[in-house]
Amino acid sequence: MNTKIKNLILISFFIAYGSINESFGERKICIIGDATPNGWDRGSASPLSYTNNSSTTFCYKGYLNAGNFKFIFENTDDSWLPTWNKTDETHIYKRTSGSQGDNLFTISTAGNYAVTIDTTALTIKIDALIETTPINFNSVFMVGDATSIDWDITNSIELTKNPGNPFEFSYKGYVDAGEFKFPVNRNSSWTQNFFMKASDSQMVLQNSPDVKWTITEAGNYSIVLNINTLLIDIRKLNTWNGTGNWSNAANWSSGTLPGTSEVIDINSGEVIIDDNVSLYQLNILPGAKLTVNSGKIATIQQLNIKSGNTGTGTFIDNGTSNITTANVQQYLTTGRNWYISSPVMTPSVSSLNKNTNSYIVSYDEPNGNSAPWKTEQDTLTRCKGYIAVSPAGGNDVTLNFNGVINNGNRSIALTRTAGQTKEGFNLVGNPYPSYLNWSLVTADPLNANISTTMWFRTKTTGNLYTFSTYNSTGDISVANNATTTISKFIPPMQAFWVRVNNGTVSTNLTFNNTMRAHRDINGNTFKAPRLDNQQLLRLQVSNGTNTDEAVVYFNTNASNGFDSFDSQKMFNNNEDIPEIYTVAENEKLVINGMSELKSDTEIPLGFIAGQKKTYMLTVNEMKNINENIEIFLIDKLENTSTLLNEGGSYSFTADVTPASSNRFNLLFKVPSISTKVENNLNSIIYSYVNSANQITIVSPEKSEYSIYNAVGQKITGGFTTNNYFTVNSKLPTGMFVVRIGDNYSTRVIIK
């Protein structure tokens, strides 16, 4: 079947299908009114675009005059129905009859706006854009006998808008020998203006004379036009189709190595430039990887590293790259703030703000108690972390970093200022357009004064902000339901928290090229897994909606005090999220590395509750722990002990609780083989100070006990009368030794 006919049949099917399901297929909703550039001319109404990967959400990003508007289908007949009209400032209704009110939206101040409607939720959002140059068209189309739809303007091909540049539109794909031009909508009467040929590289906006472009040789082409500068660039397109060396002609769509004037797309896979190359434009698409080998020279007029909802392209230069213009994109979804960093030297803040319609802030550690957050006005500093603060609602956006790509050794000064709220915590960023291996960063002697832990601020699957943690010494992560994988690989353009070690006032964090990586999207599944004998216990607390985790693991190189195997807890400070942690040397830990798992090991377990309700403590993971080891949760408030081996849980009620480690302890026990466990109590002997500041003994009934003071004098003793026995003797503050039976003794402190 003829390709053009086949495409027409396919498009017609989508239109019919859309009319049945109220999903509009290829038929465009347009904005119309005296607020729009073309007024109430129905034939020149401006089409909206799908947005946020939704089939019912549409957006117009462009210039609006002071005036009124509503929404209408393209190519609507003389009835002007249906339309979408104003219910109130944030809602629309679908008008299907002339008897319904024709209420209009009003723009009071001319400028660029983002107008977003949802035809299912019947909502509208109108945001003024920071960009001041008028964006006169939201959409541009392509029609002609060189295209697959021929001269059928009602099905003309919509060009792709550059998410990082609202003036740039492009088409990539097959083009026949023939003619084409660019309408600004799909008006079937052909009365609208077209972008037509003024020269090979210049356009003019007009309806006549009808001057078109001509393709003499069919093939794959890249066509890029700019509606502001009226420049157009038409070039042959060569696409990478494999993985391996650049010099393998079989991996290129043309069957030949790229020429010096072509546009080159790396759609997927990994490409290694293994020879000197000279290129016009090279595009690394989301998820694709490009490496320049050591000793090789890549001369590139324009390098574009693309980003989208499937990921971001990555680039590693191990040779010499001479790049005239570099653009690195970072896709950001709507409805949240993003931690970002710059992959290029000193990008302009104002240009980034135009893309996001937001503002950018950084953290100033020395002023943590007074004014820690600083709004950036000029340029971003490499290696520094920032937050792109997005307005509520709106559309997904794409940052476009333009400049010289960061390469080689890069460093940033860090501080630890005594007494500040986040003492020693600094917000830094990955400076490279590739992943960064945090294990290699912390292994560098230049970074000896930096904690081996990094913290990500991210969102949970429940849409709440949380901290995810990674410790490079133990290779342990706590993701806390993050919507992304947390590992030693820091994504390109990602900001993260680090901490300067105690005793260091200032130091530098240094990065170099050996720390860069192309992360395998599949998690390196083709590589042999690392042998992991590390004993690990992962605990989770839940309030039925949100959760938090803490990890205890054992490594013979760790100490039981605070060291590089441990990671401090960064608290969420959100009453909707309960939090747990363990304690070592007064440090609250999300990851606690200990030297050895022994019987009768006791660990204080801290807990925070922002609400009075019922909570559940669960062992989420227990790895490489001997099956004879039993893990008990001691609740000193309720005088209970609960076996918490893998899958075990403990339900309890708590009032609003600030950070406290007074209620819970973890106890690791090796039960006697000859002792039968009865209600989990005969295998456990334990003593603690309860919430009333009295000594409680947990042991089988009728166990003999003795209590001694700090100098060894016996203060009291006797036999327990139940499994949870409270010593009624009033003891002064101080340290005491509790001996139970012949084999157990422990120290307790009465405060």
N, C-alpha and C positions, 0 to 999 in steps of 0.2 A: 504493500500500500504506500502511496505517496506520503512522505513525512508530513507535509503541510496539511493534507486532508486528515491524517490520523490525529494531529494535534487539534484541529478544529472540532472533530468528533468528541475528543476528550474534554475540551473546554465546554462544549455544549452540554455534555452530560453533567458536569459540575454545576452549571447554572440551573439546570432542571432539578437536580438533587437538592441544591441549596434552597430553592423556592419551597420545597416540601418541608424541610427541616428548620426553617427560619435561620439557617446558616447561609450567608449570602453568596457563597461560592466566589465567583470572579466578579460579581456585580458590586461596584463600589458605592459606599455612602460618601456623600460630598457635603462640604460646608458651603452655605450660600447666604448672601445678604450684603447690605451696603457696608458692613464691616470688613468684607473680604476684598481682595484685590480686584476681582472682576464683578463686584456688585451683585445685582439680582439677575444677571445673565445666566439662565439655566444651562445653556450650552457650554458655559465656561466655568461652571462650578468646580471647586477644588476638591479632589478626592482625598479621603482619609486613608491611613495605612493601618493594617493589623499591628498590634503591639503586644508586648509581654507574652508572646507565644500563645495568644488566645484568639479563638475564632469569633468572639463576640465583643472584643475590646478594640476600639479604633482610636487613632490619634492624628491630629493635625498639628504640625509644628511649622509655623510660618507667621507671616506678617498679617496683622489685623488693624484696620482703621478704627477710629471712634465710630461706633454705629451698632447695628443689630445683625443677628444671624440666627439660622436654624440649620437643620440637616435634611438632606434629600437624596434619593437614589440618583445615580447618573442615568442619563437618557430617560428620565421620567416624562410621561406624556403631559398633555395640557391640563390634566386634573391636578398636577403638582402633588400627587399623593402616592405613597405615604410620605410623611415628614416626621422628624423627631423634634419636639418642641420643649419649651421650658415649663417644668412644674414648679421648681424653685431654684435657688442658686446651685444646688448640688444634685438635682434630679431632672430627668427628662420623661416625656411620655410619647408614645407612638400615635400619631394623628392619622387616622384612616378615613375620616369623613370631613367634608367641608363644614359640617355643623359643629365640629369640635373647635375649641378656641385655638387661635393661631398665635400663641404666646412666644415671644422672641427673647433671646439672650442679648445682653448689651455690653459692649466694650466702651469704657469711658476714656481711656488713654491709648492712643495708637502705639504699637510696638510689636515685637515678636512674642508669640504665645504658644504654649502647649495646651491643646484642648483635647481631652480624652473622654470618650463616652463608652459605656458598657450597655449594649442593647438587651442584655438579659437582666442585669441588676437595675437597669434604667437609672444609671448615675452619670454625672458629668463632673469633671474637674478642670478648672481653668487656671493655669500658672503662667505668670509673666516670665520670659526667658531673659537671661543676662546678656545674651548676644544682641548687639545693637544694630548691626548691618541687616537691613530687611531681607528676610528669607521669603522670597516671592512665590516659591512653589514647594509644596509638600511632596509632590509626586511628579515623575517624568516617565513617559512611555516611549516605546519604539515600534514603528510600523514600516512595512515596505516589502517588496518582493524578494529582498535579501533575507527576510526573516521567515520563521516557520509559520506565521499566521498570514503572510502575504499582506494585502492591503485592507484586511478586515479590522478597521479601527476600533470597533466595539470589543475586540479581543486582543488589542495591542498589548505588547509585552511590557510589564512594569519593570523599570530599572531598579537596581538595589541602591538604597541610600546608604552612604558611608556613615555608620553610627558615630564616628568621631568627627565628622565634618558635615553639617547640614546642607552645604551647598554642592556636595559632590555625589554624583550618581554614576552607576556603572552597569555594564552588561558583559558577561563572560559566557561564551559558548559558540556553537556552530553558526556560521553566517554563509548563505549562498552567494554566488555571483549575482549582483543586482543592486537595487537602490533602497535607501531608507532615510527616514527623518524622525523627529522626536516630538509627538504631541504632548500637551500638558494635561490632557484628560482623554476620556474615551467617547467624547461627544460624536454621535453618529452623523451629525450634519456637517462635520469638517469646518465649522466656523471658528474654532478656537485657534490660538497662535501655536506655532511650531518652532522648535529650535531647528534652524536650517543652516546650510553650509554658507559661510562667508569665505572660508579658505580651508585648506587641509587641517588646520589646527585652530580655527576660530569659528564661532557660531554667531548667528543673529536670530533674534526672536521676532517672528513675523508670520503672517498668513500667506502673503504673496510678495514677490515672485516665489515660485515653488522650486527652490534650489535644493537638491538632495545630494547625499553622499553616495558614491558608487564603489562597490567591491568588485574587483575584477577576478580575484582568485578565491574560490570557496575554501573554507577551513575554519579552525577555531580562532576566535579573536577576543581581545580585551578592548572594550570601548569605555572610556572614562570621560565624563563631561562635568564642568563646573558652571552652575547657573549664575554665579556671581561674576567670575572673571570672563565667562563665555569662551573658555578654552576647551578644546576637545582633543583627546589622544586616542588614536586607533592603531592597534598593533596586533601582530600575530601572538597567539597564546600557546605556550608549551607547558604541559603539566606533568609533574612527577607521579609515577604510578607504582613505585616499589619501595624497597629498603636496600641501602647499600651505597656504593660509590657513585658520585656525580658522573664519572667518566663512562659509565655503562649506558650506552645509547638505548638499550632495550627497555630501560626504565622510564623513558620519556615518551609522551603521547605522540610526538611527531616522528619517533623512530630515529631522531638525530639529536645531537647535543645542542643545548640552547645557543642561539646566536646573540650577538651583542645588542640587537635592537628589539628583542622579543620581551614580552611579559612572561615571567616564570611563576607558576603556582606550585608550591609544595603542599599538597592537600592532606597528606597523612604520611605515616612512616618516618624513618630517619634517613637523612641524606648526609653523606660525608663528602665535602669538597676535597678531592684528592689530587687536584691539579690547579694551576693558576687559571683564574677565570676573570672575564670582563663582561659585566652585565648591565642592562638598562634598569629593569625593575624586577625585584625578587620579593615574592609574597609568601610568608610562612603562615599557613592557616592554622586555626585552633587544633591543638593536639599534635601538630607536626613538629619535627625536630631537625635542626640544621647545625652541623659542626664544620668549622674550617680547620683542616688538619694542620699540625705544626709544620712550618716551613713553606706553606702555601699562601698565595696572595689572592684575595678576592676584592676586585674593584667593582663597586656597585653604586650606580647613580641614585637609586631609591630602594631602600629596604623597608618593608612593611611587615611587622609581626602582629598578626591578627588575634583577636580574642572574641569569644562568643559564649553562649550558654553551655557549650560542650567542653570548654577549656580554653587554653591560651597556647600559642606557638612558643617554642623555646629556641634560643640561639646561643651557641658557644663558639667563641673565636679563639682557637689555639694557634692560629697563624697570624697573618696580617690582613686586616680588612680596611680598605679605603672606601668609606661610605660617604657620599655627598649629602644625602638626606635620609634620616631614619625616623620612622614612626612606629611606636610601640603602643598597642592598645591593651586596655584592661576593661573587661565587661563587668558591670555592676548591676545586680538586680535591684528592683525598687523596694521601698518599704523598710529600709534599714541603713545604718551607717557602716562604712567599710574601712578597715585598716589597710592603708596603702603605703607604698614607697616608690621612688622614682628609679626607672632603669636607665635614665639618661642624665647628663649633666645639666643642672640648673634649669629645669623647665619653668615656664611662666605659670604662676598661680592663676592669673586672670584667664589664660586660655583653657585651663582645666575647669575652672568655674563655669565657663560658657558651656562646656560639654555636659556638666552634671547639673547645672542650675542649682548649685549648692555652694558651701564654703568649706575650707580645709583648716583643721586645727592641729597643733602639735603639743606635746607635753614637756613642761619645764620642771625637772626634778627639784632644783634648789628652791623653788617656790611652791612646793607641794601643799603647804598649809594655807597659802593665801590666794595665789592666782596661777594655778598650774597649767591651765589650758590657754594657749595663745592662738589667735586667729591669724593665719598666714596671709600676707598681702603681695609679696614680691615673687621670689623664686623658691623652689624646694631644694633642700640640701641632700646630697647623696648619702646613703646609709642611714638617714633619719626616717623614723616612722611618723605617719600622719593618719588622721581620720577624715575621710570625706563625709561630711555631715549633710545628708540628703533631706530635702523637704518631705513632709508626710505625703504618702501616696505617690502619684506621678507614674513615670514610665521607667523601664530599664534604660540605663545609659552606658556609654562607652567612653572611658577616658582615653585621650590621645596624647601620649608623651612624644614630643618632637625635640630632637637634639642629638648630641654625640652620645653613643651608647657607652655605658660604664664598662670598663675592662681593666684588668690588672689589679694591683693592690689598692684597696680602698679602706679608709678608717674613719671613725667618728669618736669624738671625746665624750666620755661618760662621767657621771658624778655620783657620789653618795654623801648626802647632806644630813647630818645628825638631826634627829627630831622632826623630820618631815613626814607627812602622812604616808607616802610611799617611798620611804627612805631607801635609796639605792636603786629604785626601779626606773629604768629608762626605756622609752619607746623607740625602737630602731627598726630598720627595714632591709630587706634583701636588695642589694644595689644592682643585681644582674638580671638580664632578660632570660634567665634560666633558673632551675631549682638551686637551692643552696643547702649543702650537707652540714647540718648543725654539729654532728659528731666530729667532723674535720675542723670546724671553727673552734670548738672547745679544746681540741687536742693540740692546737697551735700554742707554743709557749708564750707568744705575744699576748694571748688572751687569758693568762693564768689568773688574773684578778677579776675575772667574770665568772659568775655561777655557771655550772654546767646545765642549768635548767633554762628553758624558754617557755613562755606562756603566750598562747593565742587567745585573743578575745573574739568569740564567734557566736553564732546563733545555734540553738538546739533545734531538734526536730519539732519541739513545741513552740518554736518562734520566740524564745527568750534568750537574752544575751547570757553567756557563760564563759568561764575560763577553761581552756584545754591546756594540758601541761605535758611537756616532754623532757625527760632526763637522759642526757647522752651517756653518762657514766654507766647507768644500769640498762640503757636502751629500753626504758619503760615509758609508756604514755598513759594518760588519763584523758579520754576524749570528752566525757560528760555529755554524751548524746549530740556531739557536733554533727553538722550536716556534711562534713568532709572528713577525709582520713587524716589523722594526726600521727606524724612520724618525724623522723630526723630530717626529712626533706621539706624545706621551706619554699613555698611556691614563689614564682616571680612576682615582683611588685607587692609582696606581702609584708606588712608591718607586724612586729611582735615585741613582747616585753622581755627584757633581760635585767639581771640585778648585779650590781657591783658588790664584791665580797666585803664582809665586815672587816674594818681596819684599813680599807682603801678609800681615800677621799676622792681621787680622780684617776682615770685610766683611759686607755683607748681600746675600742673594739675594732679588730682588723680582719679584713676579708682578703682573699687572693684567689687567683684563677683555679687553683687545684681543688677548691671547695665547691666548684660549680658542677651541676649534673643535669642530665636529661632524665627525669623520672619516668620509669615504665608505668604507663597508665594502668596496666593489668597487675601492678604490684610485684613485678619481677617474678611472675609465676613460672618462667622457664628456667630459673636458676634454682640450684639445690638449696633447700632451706637450711638455715644455720642451726646447728645442734644447740638446743636450749635446755639446760638442766637446772635453771634458776628456779628456786622455790618462790611461789608468789600467791598472795591472797588479795583478791579484789572485793571490796565491800561497797555496797550501794545502800543509800537511804532514799526513801520515796514517800511523798505525801499523797500518792495516788494519781498525781498528774505530772509532777516534775521530780527529777532524781539528781543525785550527786554521788560521786565516787571518791574513794581513797584506796591506796594500794600499800600493802606491806610486802616486802620481798627480802630475800636473804642471799647475801653474797659474801664469801669468805674474805674479800678485800675491804668490805665495809666495816665501820665501827658502829656501836650501838648509840653513839652520840651523833650530833649533827655534823655531816660532812658532805662531800660532793655526790654521794649516792642518794642524798635526800633532796626533795623539792618542796619549797615552802608553798603554803596555800595562798592563792590570791582569791579573796572572797568576792562573791557576787553581789552581796549587799542588796538582795532582792527577797522580800518577804515571801514570794511565791515559790522560792527554791530552798528546800532544806539543805544543810551542808554538814559534812562530816570531815574529820581530820584526825591524825594521830599526833603525838607530841614526843619530841626528843630535845632535851636541853632547853626547854621553854619555847622551842620553835614549833609552830603549828604547821604540819606537813600534809600535803596531798599524796606524796610519794615518800615512803619511809624505807630506806635500805638498812638492814641490820646484818650483823656478821654471821650469826648461826641460829638455827631454829632448835632451841632446847626445850625440854619439858619444864613447865612452870614459868615460861616466859610470859611476862605481863606487860601490856601496852595500854596506856590511857587512850581512850577514844573520845575525841571532842565532838560536840554536836551544837548546831544552831537551828533554831526554829523561829520563823517569822510570824507564825500563826499558831493558835491553839487548835490542835487537831490530832488525829491518829496517824502514826508513821510506821513504816516497815523497814527494818534493817535486814539485808540479805547478803549472802555470799554469792557474788556473781561469777567468780572464777576462783578455782583452787588448783594450782598447777605444781606438779612435782613434789607435793607434800605427802609424806608417808601416810598410808591409810590408817596406821595405828595412832597417829596424832589426832587429837580431838581439840576443836576450837570452841571455847565457850565465851558467850557474851554475858558479862556480869552487869546487872542493873542494880546499882547501889541504892537507888531510890525505892525500887519495888522489892529489893532483897530476893532477886531471882537470878538463876543462871540458865542459859539456853544453849544447847548444842547448835553450832552454826557451821557445820561442815557443808560442802558444796550443795547448794540448793536450799540449805536451811535458812529460816527467817525468824524474825522476832518482831511482833507487833506491840506498839506501846503508844501511850498518849502523853503529849507534852504541851505545856503552856508556852507562850512566847519566851524563847530562851536565847540570851546572848551567848557569845562564844564561851563554852565551858567544857572542861574535861573532868568534871567532878562526878558525873553520873555513871558513865560506862567505862569498863575495862575489857580488853580481850585477854583471854588466858589460854595458852597452849599446853595441853596435857598428854602424857603417855599413860594410858590406864594400865593397871595391873592385870596380867593375863588371868589370874585366878579370881579376880573380883568381878562379880556380875553387876552391870550397870543397872541401877534402879532409879528411874526418873532423872537420869543424867547426874545424880548427886554422889553416888558411892565412888565414882571415878574422879571426884574433884575435891581437893582440900585447898582452902583459900581463906585469906583474911584481908579485911579492908576497913577504912573508916567511913561510916555511913553519913548521910546528910545531917544527922543530929550530932555529929562529932563523937560518935561512940564506935568502939571496935566491934565489928561483926565477924563471926567465924562461920565459914561455909565448910561443912564436913559431915560425915555420917553421924547419926545420933550417938551420944555417949562417948564421944571422943574426948580424951584428956587434953587439957590446954594449960599453958603457963604464960604469963606476961611479965617481961623484965624491962626495967628502965635502961637508959643509955649507959649506965655504969655497971650493969649486970645484976642489979638487985631485983629479986622476984617481988612483984607488986601484988599479984593476985593469980589465982588459978582455979581449976576445978574440972567438971565434965559438962559437955554440951548436952542440952535437953531436947534439941531438935536439929534439923539440917541447917537452919539459919539461926544462929545463936548470937544474941547481942549481950555483950558484957556490961552489966549494970554499974560497975564501979566507976565513980567519977574520977577521971584522970586529968592531971594538968596538961598544959600544952607541952609538946616535945616529941622526941623520937622514942619508940618502944619496939621491943622484939616480941613477936607472938610465936610461941612454939606449940605445935599441934601434933600429938603422938610422938613417935620416935624419929621421924624422918623429915618433918616439915617445919621450917621456921621462915619468918619474913619480917621485914621492918615496916612499920607504919608510922605516920606522923599525925599527931593531933594538933590542929591549928587553933 
